[in-house]
């Protein structure tokens, strides 16, 4: 298993939907910022949004286990091998992320008592 680089490409807000459904003063996601970088494999990176992780972990898992050697799925989505462009599941203010397979091997940390 290898690590996957997660880069926050942009935070957005759908102003029309936010006006209709969001609280007053709702802004783009306050947890993530464009340019933030995280590394993941089998576990959510420290400081990464729990809800965003739930939305993207299956892509991280696939890339960490070798899906990065070819185009994702059937070659009808992303044109670069080892890359996925994904978003969190916040319908009012989604965060867009780039996942990239790396060659860096993961090490599973074991706690000993």
MODELLER restraints for C-alpha pairs under 7 A, 6 or more apart:
rsr = mdl.restraints
at = mdl.atoms
rsr.add(forms.Gaussian(group=physical.xy_distance, feature=features.Distance(at['CA:1:A'], at['CA:64:A']), mean=5.26, stdev=0.5))
rsr.add(forms.Gaussian(group=physical.xy_distance, feature=features.Distance(at['CA:1:A'], at['CA:65:A']), mean=5.16, stdev=0.5))
rsr.add(forms.Gaussian(group=physical.xy_distance, feature=features.Distance(at['CA:1:A'], at['CA:105:A']), mean=6.05, stdev=0.5))
rsr.add(forms.Gaussian(group=physical.xy_distance, feature=features.Distance(at['CA:1:A'], at['CA:106:A']), mean=5.78, stdev=0.5))
rsr.add(forms.Gaussian(group=physical.xy_distance, feature=features.Distance(at['CA:2:A'], at['CA:41:A']), mean=6.60, stdev=0.5))
rsr.add(forms.Gaussian(group=physical.xy_distance, feature=features.Distance(at['CA:2:A'], at['CA:64:A']), mean=4.79, stdev=0.5))
rsr.add(forms.Gaussian(group=physical.xy_distance, feature=features.Distance(at['CA:2:A'], at['CA:65:A']), mean=6.79, stdev=0.5))
rsr.add(forms.Gaussian(group=physical.xy_distance, feature=features.Distance(at['CA:2:A'], at['CA:102:A']), mean=6.31, stdev=0.5))
rsr.add(forms.Gaussian(group=physical.xy_distance, feature=features.Distance(at['CA:2:A'], at['CA:103:A']), mean=6.02, stdev=0.5))
rsr.add(forms.Gaussian(group=physical.xy_distance, feature=features.Distance(at['CA:2:A'], at['CA:104:A']), mean=5.35, stdev=0.5))
rsr.add(forms.Gaussian(group=physical.xy_distance, feature=features.Distance(at['CA:2:A'], at['CA:105:A']), mean=4.29, stdev=0.5))
rsr.add(forms.Gaussian(group=physical.xy_distance, feature=features.Distance(at['CA:2:A'], at['CA:106:A']), mean=5.01, stdev=0.5))
rsr.add(forms.Gaussian(group=physical.xy_distance, feature=features.Distance(at['CA:3:A'], at['CA:39:A']), mean=6.21, stdev=0.5))
rsr.add(forms.Gaussian(group=physical.xy_distance, feature=features.Distance(at['CA:3:A'], at['CA:40:A']), mean=5.49, stdev=0.5))
rsr.add(forms.Gaussian(group=physical.xy_distance, feature=features.Distance(at['CA:3:A'], at['CA:41:A']), mean=4.95, stdev=0.5))
rsr.add(forms.Gaussian(group=physical.xy_distance, feature=features.Distance(at['CA:3:A'], at['CA:64:A']), mean=5.73, stdev=0.5))
rsr.add(forms.Gaussian(group=physical.xy_distance, feature=features.Distance(at['CA:3:A'], at['CA:101:A']), mean=6.69, stdev=0.5))
rsr.add(forms.Gaussian(group=physical.xy_distance, feature=features.Distance(at['CA:3:A'], at['CA:102:A']), mean=5.77, stdev=0.5))
rsr.add(forms.Gaussian(group=physical.xy_distance, feature=features.Distance(at['CA:3:A'], at['CA:104:A']), mean=5.64, stdev=0.5))
rsr.add(forms.Gaussian(group=physical.xy_distance, feature=features.Distance(at['CA:3:A'], at['CA:105:A']), mean=6.14, stdev=0.5))
rsr.add(forms.Gaussian(group=physical.xy_distance, feature=features.Distance(at['CA:3:A'], at['CA:106:A']), mean=5.63, stdev=0.5))
rsr.add(forms.Gaussian(group=physical.xy_distance, feature=features.Distance(at['CA:4:A'], at['CA:39:A']), mean=5.50, stdev=0.5))
rsr.add(forms.Gaussian(group=physical.xy_distance, feature=features.Distance(at['CA:4:A'], at['CA:40:A']), mean=5.23, stdev=0.5))
rsr.add(forms.Gaussian(group=physical.xy_distance, feature=features.Distance(at['CA:4:A'], at['CA:41:A']), mean=6.04, stdev=0.5))
rsr.add(forms.Gaussian(group=physical.xy_distance, feature=features.Distance(at['CA:4:A'], at['CA:60:A']), mean=6.32, stdev=0.5))
rsr.add(forms.Gaussian(group=physical.xy_distance, feature=features.Distance(at['CA:4:A'], at['CA:63:A']), mean=6.74, stdev=0.5))
rsr.add(forms.Gaussian(group=physical.xy_distance, feature=features.Distance(at['CA:4:A'], at['CA:64:A']), mean=5.98, stdev=0.5))
rsr.add(forms.Gaussian(group=physical.xy_distance, feature=features.Distance(at['CA:4:A'], at['CA:99:A']), mean=6.44, stdev=0.5))
rsr.add(forms.Gaussian(group=physical.xy_distance, feature=features.Distance(at['CA:4:A'], at['CA:100:A']), mean=5.49, stdev=0.5))
rsr.add(forms.Gaussian(group=physical.xy_distance, feature=features.Distance(at['CA:4:A'], at['CA:101:A']), mean=4.77, stdev=0.5))
rsr.add(forms.Gaussian(group=physical.xy_distance, feature=features.Distance(at['CA:4:A'], at['CA:102:A']), mean=5.68, stdev=0.5))
rsr.add(forms.Gaussian(group=physical.xy_distance, feature=features.Distance(at['CA:5:A'], at['CA:37:A']), mean=6.96, stdev=0.5))
rsr.add(forms.Gaussian(group=physical.xy_distance, feature=features.Distance(at['CA:5:A'], at['CA:38:A']), mean=5.94, stdev=0.5))
rsr.add(forms.Gaussian(group=physical.xy_distance, feature=features.Distance(at['CA:5:A'], at['CA:39:A']), mean=4.67, stdev=0.5))
rsr.add(forms.Gaussian(group=physical.xy_distance, feature=features.Distance(at['CA:5:A'], at['CA:40:A']), mean=6.65, stdev=0.5))
rsr.add(forms.Gaussian(group=physical.xy_distance, feature=features.Distance(at['CA:5:A'], at['CA:99:A']), mean=5.66, stdev=0.5))
rsr.add(forms.Gaussian(group=physical.xy_distance, feature=features.Distance(at['CA:5:A'], at['CA:100:A']), mean=5.08, stdev=0.5))
rsr.add(forms.Gaussian(group=physical.xy_distance, feature=features.Distance(at['CA:5:A'], at['CA:101:A']), mean=6.50, stdev=0.5))
rsr.add(forms.Gaussian(group=physical.xy_distance, feature=features.Distance(at['CA:5:A'], at['CA:102:A']), mean=6.84, stdev=0.5))
rsr.add(forms.Gaussian(group=physical.xy_distance, feature=features.Distance(at['CA:6:A'], at['CA:37:A']), mean=5.56, stdev=0.5))
rsr.add(forms.Gaussian(group=physical.xy_distance, feature=features.Distance(at['CA:6:A'], at['CA:38:A']), mean=5.00, stdev=0.5))
rsr.add(forms.Gaussian(group=physical.xy_distance, feature=features.Distance(at['CA:6:A'], at['CA:39:A']), mean=5.92, stdev=0.5))
rsr.add(forms.Gaussian(group=physical.xy_distance, feature=features.Distance(at['CA:6:A'], at['CA:97:A']), mean=6.54, stdev=0.5))
rsr.add(forms.Gaussian(group=physical.xy_distance, feature=features.Distance(at['CA:6:A'], at['CA:98:A']), mean=5.72, stdev=0.5))
rsr.add(forms.Gaussian(group=physical.xy_distance, feature=features.Distance(at['CA:6:A'], at['CA:99:A']), mean=4.71, stdev=0.5))
rsr.add(forms.Gaussian(group=physical.xy_distance, feature=features.Distance(at['CA:6:A'], at['CA:100:A']), mean=6.60, stdev=0.5))
rsr.add(forms.Gaussian(group=physical.xy_distance, feature=features.Distance(at['CA:7:A'], at['CA:35:A']), mean=6.23, stdev=0.5))
rsr.add(forms.Gaussian(group=physical.xy_distance, feature=features.Distance(at['CA:7:A'], at['CA:36:A']), mean=5.82, stdev=0.5))
rsr.add(forms.Gaussian(group=physical.xy_distance, feature=features.Distance(at['CA:7:A'], at['CA:37:A']), mean=4.57, stdev=0.5))
rsr.add(forms.Gaussian(group=physical.xy_distance, feature=features.Distance(at['CA:7:A'], at['CA:38:A']), mean=6.56, stdev=0.5))
rsr.add(forms.Gaussian(group=physical.xy_distance, feature=features.Distance(at['CA:7:A'], at['CA:97:A']), mean=5.57, stdev=0.5))
rsr.add(forms.Gaussian(group=physical.xy_distance, feature=features.Distance(at['CA:7:A'], at['CA:98:A']), mean=5.17, stdev=0.5))
rsr.add(forms.Gaussian(group=physical.xy_distance, feature=features.Distance(at['CA:7:A'], at['CA:99:A']), mean=6.59, stdev=0.5))
rsr.add(forms.Gaussian(group=physical.xy_distance, feature=features.Distance(at['CA:8:A'], at['CA:33:A']), mean=6.54, stdev=0.5))
rsr.add(forms.Gaussian(group=physical.xy_distance, feature=features.Distance(at['CA:8:A'], at['CA:34:A']), mean=4.94, stdev=0.5))
rsr.add(forms.Gaussian(group=physical.xy_distance, feature=features.Distance(at['CA:8:A'], at['CA:35:A']), mean=5.34, stdev=0.5))
rsr.add(forms.Gaussian(group=physical.xy_distance, feature=features.Distance(at['CA:8:A'], at['CA:36:A']), mean=5.30, stdev=0.5))
rsr.add(forms.Gaussian(group=physical.xy_distance, feature=features.Distance(at['CA:8:A'], at['CA:37:A']), mean=6.47, stdev=0.5))
rsr.add(forms.Gaussian(group=physical.xy_distance, feature=features.Distance(at['CA:8:A'], at['CA:96:A']), mean=6.21, stdev=0.5))
rsr.add(forms.Gaussian(group=physical.xy_distance, feature=features.Distance(at['CA:8:A'], at['CA:97:A']), mean=4.54, stdev=0.5))
rsr.add(forms.Gaussian(group=physical.xy_distance, feature=features.Distance(at['CA:8:A'], at['CA:98:A']), mean=6.50, stdev=0.5))
rsr.add(forms.Gaussian(group=physical.xy_distance, feature=features.Distance(at['CA:9:A'], at['CA:34:A']), mean=5.12, stdev=0.5))
rsr.add(forms.Gaussian(group=physical.xy_distance, feature=features.Distance(at['CA:9:A'], at['CA:35:A']), mean=6.20, stdev=0.5))
rsr.add(forms.Gaussian(group=physical.xy_distance, feature=features.Distance(at['CA:9:A'], at['CA:96:A']), mean=5.54, stdev=0.5))
rsr.add(forms.Gaussian(group=physical.xy_distance, feature=features.Distance(at['CA:9:A'], at['CA:97:A']), mean=5.20, stdev=0.5))
rsr.add(forms.Gaussian(group=physical.xy_distance, feature=features.Distance(at['CA:9:A'], at['CA:98:A']), mean=6.54, stdev=0.5))
rsr.add(forms.Gaussian(group=physical.xy_distance, feature=features.Distance(at['CA:10:A'], at['CA:34:A']), mean=4.76, stdev=0.5))
rsr.add(forms.Gaussian(group=physical.xy_distance, feature=features.Distance(at['CA:10:A'], at['CA:95:A']), mean=5.99, stdev=0.5))
rsr.add(forms.Gaussian(group=physical.xy_distance, feature=features.Distance(at['CA:10:A'], at['CA:96:A']), mean=5.33, stdev=0.5))
rsr.add(forms.Gaussian(group=physical.xy_distance, feature=features.Distance(at['CA:11:A'], at['CA:28:A']), mean=5.94, stdev=0.5))
rsr.add(forms.Gaussian(group=physical.xy_distance, feature=features.Distance(at['CA:11:A'], at['CA:29:A']), mean=6.34, stdev=0.5))
rsr.add(forms.Gaussian(group=physical.xy_distance, feature=features.Distance(at['CA:11:A'], at['CA:33:A']), mean=6.75, stdev=0.5))
rsr.add(forms.Gaussian(group=physical.xy_distance, feature=features.Distance(at['CA:11:A'], at['CA:34:A']), mean=6.54, stdev=0.5))
rsr.add(forms.Gaussian(group=physical.xy_distance, feature=features.Distance(at['CA:11:A'], at['CA:94:A']), mean=6.31, stdev=0.5))
rsr.add(forms.Gaussian(group=physical.xy_distance, feature=features.Distance(at['CA:11:A'], at['CA:95:A']), mean=4.47, stdev=0.5))
rsr.add(forms.Gaussian(group=physical.xy_distance, feature=features.Distance(at['CA:11:A'], at['CA:96:A']), mean=6.25, stdev=0.5))
rsr.add(forms.Gaussian(group=physical.xy_distance, feature=features.Distance(at['CA:12:A'], at['CA:28:A']), mean=5.47, stdev=0.5))
rsr.add(forms.Gaussian(group=physical.xy_distance, feature=features.Distance(at['CA:12:A'], at['CA:93:A']), mean=5.22, stdev=0.5))
rsr.add(forms.Gaussian(group=physical.xy_distance, feature=features.Distance(at['CA:12:A'], at['CA:94:A']), mean=5.66, stdev=0.5))
rsr.add(forms.Gaussian(group=physical.xy_distance, feature=features.Distance(at['CA:12:A'], at['CA:95:A']), mean=6.17, stdev=0.5))
rsr.add(forms.Gaussian(group=physical.xy_distance, feature=features.Distance(at['CA:13:A'], at['CA:27:A']), mean=6.81, stdev=0.5))
rsr.add(forms.Gaussian(group=physical.xy_distance, feature=features.Distance(at['CA:13:A'], at['CA:28:A']), mean=5.21, stdev=0.5))
rsr.add(forms.Gaussian(group=physical.xy_distance, feature=features.Distance(at['CA:13:A'], at['CA:92:A']), mean=5.72, stdev=0.5))
rsr.add(forms.Gaussian(group=physical.xy_distance, feature=features.Distance(at['CA:13:A'], at['CA:93:A']), mean=4.06, stdev=0.5))
rsr.add(forms.Gaussian(group=physical.xy_distance, feature=features.Distance(at['CA:13:A'], at['CA:94:A']), mean=6.64, stdev=0.5))
rsr.add(forms.Gaussian(group=physical.xy_distance, feature=features.Distance(at['CA:14:A'], at['CA:92:A']), mean=5.39, stdev=0.5))
rsr.add(forms.Gaussian(group=physical.xy_distance, feature=features.Distance(at['CA:14:A'], at['CA:93:A']), mean=6.17, stdev=0.5))
rsr.add(forms.Gaussian(group=physical.xy_distance, feature=features.Distance(at['CA:17:A'], at['CA:92:A']), mean=6.13, stdev=0.5))
rsr.add(forms.Gaussian(group=physical.xy_distance, feature=features.Distance(at['CA:18:A'], at['CA:92:A']), mean=5.64, stdev=0.5))
rsr.add(forms.Gaussian(group=physical.xy_distance, feature=features.Distance(at['CA:28:A'], at['CA:93:A']), mean=5.35, stdev=0.5))
rsr.add(forms.Gaussian(group=physical.xy_distance, feature=features.Distance(at['CA:29:A'], at['CA:93:A']), mean=6.15, stdev=0.5))
rsr.add(forms.Gaussian(group=physical.xy_distance, feature=features.Distance(at['CA:31:A'], at['CA:49:A']), mean=6.93, stdev=0.5))
rsr.add(forms.Gaussian(group=physical.xy_distance, feature=features.Distance(at['CA:38:A'], at['CA:45:A']), mean=6.42, stdev=0.5))
rsr.add(forms.Gaussian(group=physical.xy_distance, feature=features.Distance(at['CA:39:A'], at['CA:45:A']), mean=6.36, stdev=0.5))
rsr.add(forms.Gaussian(group=physical.xy_distance, feature=features.Distance(at['CA:41:A'], at['CA:60:A']), mean=6.54, stdev=0.5))
rsr.add(forms.Gaussian(group=physical.xy_distance, feature=features.Distance(at['CA:41:A'], at['CA:61:A']), mean=6.38, stdev=0.5))
rsr.add(forms.Gaussian(group=physical.xy_distance, feature=features.Distance(at['CA:41:A'], at['CA:64:A']), mean=5.79, stdev=0.5))
rsr.add(forms.Gaussian(group=physical.xy_distance, feature=features.Distance(at['CA:41:A'], at['CA:106:A']), mean=6.79, stdev=0.5))
rsr.add(forms.Gaussian(group=physical.xy_distance, feature=features.Distance(at['CA:42:A'], at['CA:61:A']), mean=6.50, stdev=0.5))
rsr.add(forms.Gaussian(group=physical.xy_distance, feature=features.Distance(at['CA:44:A'], at['CA:53:A']), mean=6.39, stdev=0.5))
rsr.add(forms.Gaussian(group=physical.xy_distance, feature=features.Distance(at['CA:52:A'], at['CA:88:A']), mean=4.48, stdev=0.5))
rsr.add(forms.Gaussian(group=physical.xy_distance, feature=features.Distance(at['CA:52:A'], at['CA:89:A']), mean=6.61, stdev=0.5))
rsr.add(forms.Gaussian(group=physical.xy_distance, feature=features.Distance(at['CA:55:A'], at['CA:88:A']), mean=5.45, stdev=0.5))
rsr.add(forms.Gaussian(group=physical.xy_distance, feature=features.Distance(at['CA:55:A'], at['CA:89:A']), mean=6.02, stdev=0.5))
rsr.add(forms.Gaussian(group=physical.xy_distance, feature=features.Distance(at['CA:56:A'], at['CA:86:A']), mean=6.89, stdev=0.5))
rsr.add(forms.Gaussian(group=physical.xy_distance, feature=features.Distance(at['CA:56:A'], at['CA:88:A']), mean=6.97, stdev=0.5))
rsr.add(forms.Gaussian(group=physical.xy_distance, feature=features.Distance(at['CA:63:A'], at['CA:82:A']), mean=6.60, stdev=0.5))
rsr.add(forms.Gaussian(group=physical.xy_distance, feature=features.Distance(at['CA:63:A'], at['CA:101:A']), mean=5.47, stdev=0.5))
rsr.add(forms.Gaussian(group=physical.xy_distance, feature=features.Distance(at['CA:64:A'], at['CA:101:A']), mean=6.43, stdev=0.5))
rsr.add(forms.Gaussian(group=physical.xy_distance, feature=features.Distance(at['CA:67:A'], at['CA:82:A']), mean=6.61, stdev=0.5))
rsr.add(forms.Gaussian(group=physical.xy_distance, feature=features.Distance(at['CA:68:A'], at['CA:81:A']), mean=5.66, stdev=0.5))
rsr.add(forms.Gaussian(group=physical.xy_distance, feature=features.Distance(at['CA:68:A'], at['CA:82:A']), mean=3.35, stdev=0.5))
rsr.add(forms.Gaussian(group=physical.xy_distance, feature=features.Distance(at['CA:68:A'], at['CA:83:A']), mean=6.79, stdev=0.5))
rsr.add(forms.Gaussian(group=physical.xy_distance, feature=features.Distance(at['CA:68:A'], at['CA:101:A']), mean=5.36, stdev=0.5))
rsr.add(forms.Gaussian(group=physical.xy_distance, feature=features.Distance(at['CA:69:A'], at['CA:81:A']), mean=6.05, stdev=0.5))
rsr.add(forms.Gaussian(group=physical.xy_distance, feature=features.Distance(at['CA:69:A'], at['CA:82:A']), mean=5.93, stdev=0.5))
rsr.add(forms.Gaussian(group=physical.xy_distance, feature=features.Distance(at['CA:70:A'], at['CA:81:A']), mean=4.88, stdev=0.5))
rsr.add(forms.Gaussian(group=physical.xy_distance, feature=features.Distance(at['CA:70:A'], at['CA:82:A']), mean=6.48, stdev=0.5))
rsr.add(forms.Gaussian(group=physical.xy_distance, feature=features.Distance(at['CA:71:A'], at['CA:78:A']), mean=6.76, stdev=0.5))
rsr.add(forms.Gaussian(group=physical.xy_distance, feature=features.Distance(at['CA:71:A'], at['CA:79:A']), mean=6.64, stdev=0.5))
rsr.add(forms.Gaussian(group=physical.xy_distance, feature=features.Distance(at['CA:71:A'], at['CA:80:A']), mean=6.37, stdev=0.5))
rsr.add(forms.Gaussian(group=physical.xy_distance, feature=features.Distance(at['CA:71:A'], at['CA:81:A']), mean=4.45, stdev=0.5))
rsr.add(forms.Gaussian(group=physical.xy_distance, feature=features.Distance(at['CA:71:A'], at['CA:82:A']), mean=6.67, stdev=0.5))
rsr.add(forms.Gaussian(group=physical.xy_distance, feature=features.Distance(at['CA:72:A'], at['CA:78:A']), mean=6.54, stdev=0.5))
rsr.add(forms.Gaussian(group=physical.xy_distance, feature=features.Distance(at['CA:72:A'], at['CA:81:A']), mean=6.91, stdev=0.5))
rsr.add(forms.Gaussian(group=physical.xy_distance, feature=features.Distance(at['CA:78:A'], at['CA:84:A']), mean=6.51, stdev=0.5))
rsr.add(forms.Gaussian(group=physical.xy_distance, feature=features.Distance(at['CA:82:A'], at['CA:100:A']), mean=5.59, stdev=0.5))
rsr.add(forms.Gaussian(group=physical.xy_distance, feature=features.Distance(at['CA:82:A'], at['CA:101:A']), mean=5.02, stdev=0.5))
rsr.add(forms.Gaussian(group=physical.xy_distance, feature=features.Distance(at['CA:83:A'], at['CA:98:A']), mean=6.93, stdev=0.5))
rsr.add(forms.Gaussian(group=physical.xy_distance, feature=features.Distance(at['CA:83:A'], at['CA:99:A']), mean=5.52, stdev=0.5))
rsr.add(forms.Gaussian(group=physical.xy_distance, feature=features.Distance(at['CA:83:A'], at['CA:100:A']), mean=4.67, stdev=0.5))
rsr.add(forms.Gaussian(group=physical.xy_distance, feature=features.Distance(at['CA:83:A'], at['CA:101:A']), mean=6.59, stdev=0.5))
rsr.add(forms.Gaussian(group=physical.xy_distance, feature=features.Distance(at['CA:84:A'], at['CA:98:A']), mean=5.86, stdev=0.5))
rsr.add(forms.Gaussian(group=physical.xy_distance, feature=features.Distance(at['CA:84:A'], at['CA:99:A']), mean=5.10, stdev=0.5))
rsr.add(forms.Gaussian(group=physical.xy_distance, feature=features.Distance(at['CA:84:A'], at['CA:100:A']), mean=6.75, stdev=0.5))
rsr.add(forms.Gaussian(group=physical.xy_distance, feature=features.Distance(at['CA:85:A'], at['CA:97:A']), mean=5.73, stdev=0.5))
rsr.add(forms.Gaussian(group=physical.xy_distance, feature=features.Distance(at['CA:85:A'], at['CA:98:A']), mean=4.65, stdev=0.5))
rsr.add(forms.Gaussian(group=physical.xy_distance, feature=features.Distance(at['CA:85:A'], at['CA:99:A']), mean=6.28, stdev=0.5))
rsr.add(forms.Gaussian(group=physical.xy_distance, feature=features.Distance(at['CA:86:A'], at['CA:96:A']), mean=5.84, stdev=0.5))
rsr.add(forms.Gaussian(group=physical.xy_distance, feature=features.Distance(at['CA:86:A'], at['CA:97:A']), mean=5.31, stdev=0.5))
rsr.add(forms.Gaussian(group=physical.xy_distance, feature=features.Distance(at['CA:86:A'], at['CA:98:A']), mean=6.43, stdev=0.5))
rsr.add(forms.Gaussian(group=physical.xy_distance, feature=features.Distance(at['CA:87:A'], at['CA:94:A']), mean=6.15, stdev=0.5))
rsr.add(forms.Gaussian(group=physical.xy_distance, feature=features.Distance(at['CA:87:A'], at['CA:95:A']), mean=5.34, stdev=0.5))
rsr.add(forms.Gaussian(group=physical.xy_distance, feature=features.Distance(at['CA:87:A'], at['CA:96:A']), mean=4.41, stdev=0.5))
rsr.add(forms.Gaussian(group=physical.xy_distance, feature=features.Distance(at['CA:87:A'], at['CA:97:A']), mean=5.77, stdev=0.5))
rsr.add(forms.Gaussian(group=physical.xy_distance, feature=features.Distance(at['CA:88:A'], at['CA:94:A']), mean=5.54, stdev=0.5))
rsr.add(forms.Gaussian(group=physical.xy_distance, feature=features.Distance(at['CA:88:A'], at['CA:95:A']), mean=5.57, stdev=0.5))
rsr.add(forms.Gaussian(group=physical.xy_distance, feature=features.Distance(at['CA:88:A'], at['CA:96:A']), mean=6.97, stdev=0.5))
